[in-house]
Amino acid sequence: MIKGNLLQNRVRVWEDYEEIHDDLYYGKIFEDHLDLSLSEAMHLVERNELEVSDDDGPIEKEDLFNRFCSLDEEFQQKYAVYSDLRERGYILKSGFKFGAHFRVYPRGVNPYKEGPKSQREHTKWVVHAVPEDHSLSFSEMSRAVRLAQNIRSTMLWGVVDSEKGVTYYKVERITP
């Protein structure tokens, strides 16, 4: 099992991270370590592939989830969407730069490929996770759709219900 340390709003892995990064596309690699987002770390913990510790030692799964929720008020819905899409075989990366929670790549694509990417290797969706009682203005929706279209992707909202089920809604801009 891989070991990681909780550092503020990420989990850092110092050793044996090549498989989860190079083969499974988790995290962002730096010179001597791998940083995992909270969603990535929680998903690996759920799959029994990662143990997260802090200064007091290993953190139990339920305590870790609660700690992540206290670090990020949107964590519960973000993790529900992240986990759902990962379990379906998609590869997720941060969508922060595009005003959303995630960029989603098709199954089997290497998101770290150097050079020009074919359409198949491009971000398929930009996904933003919201609770079912979330309201959104038309201008916010329009802005999100345009940002997604600027990178030739489709905007999806992952709506998380009270039972942590996720329903996806696609919104597109149509020009007559």
Residue, then its C-alpha position, 0 to 999 in steps of 0.5 A: m500500500i502506498k503511503g501519503n501525508l496530508l498537507q493542507n489541501r492535498v496529499r503528498v506521496w514521496e515513494d512508490y507512486e509511479e504506478i498510480h501516476d504513470d498507469l492510472y493517471y492520478g496526481k501531479i508529479f514534481e521532481d521528487h514527489l506526487d501531489l494528489s488532490l483530496s478527491e484523488a486521495m480519497h478515491l485511492v483510500e476507498r480502493n485500499e491503494l493509499e494510506v494517508s497519515d498526518d503528524d499523529g499517524p494514519i487517519e481512518k477512512e471515515d475520519l479522513f472523509n470528514r477532515f476533507c469535508s472540513l477543508d473543502e466545503e464542496f468536497q462531498q459533492k466533488y468526491a461523489v462526482y469524481s468517484d462516479l466518473r473514475e469508477r466508470g473508467y474515466i480519467l479526471k484532472s483539475g478543471f480549476k483553470f476552466g472554472a469547473h471542478f474537473r476535466v474528464y478524458p475518455r477511457g484509455v487516454n494518456p492525459y500527459k501525452e506530449g505534443p499535439k493531441s488528437q480529438r480522441e485524446h482531448t478533454k471530453w467534458v468539463v464537469h462541475a459538481v453541485p448539490e441538488d438544491h444549487s441554483l445557477s443564473f443563466s449568465e453563469m451557465s452561459r459563461a461555463v458553456r463558453l469556457a468548455q467550448n473554447i477548449r472543444s469540450t462539453m460542459l456537464w453539471g454533476v448534480v448530487d442528490s441527498e443519497k450521493g447519487v449523481t445525475y449529469y446534465k449537458v448544456e450546449r450553446i446552439t447557434p442557428 
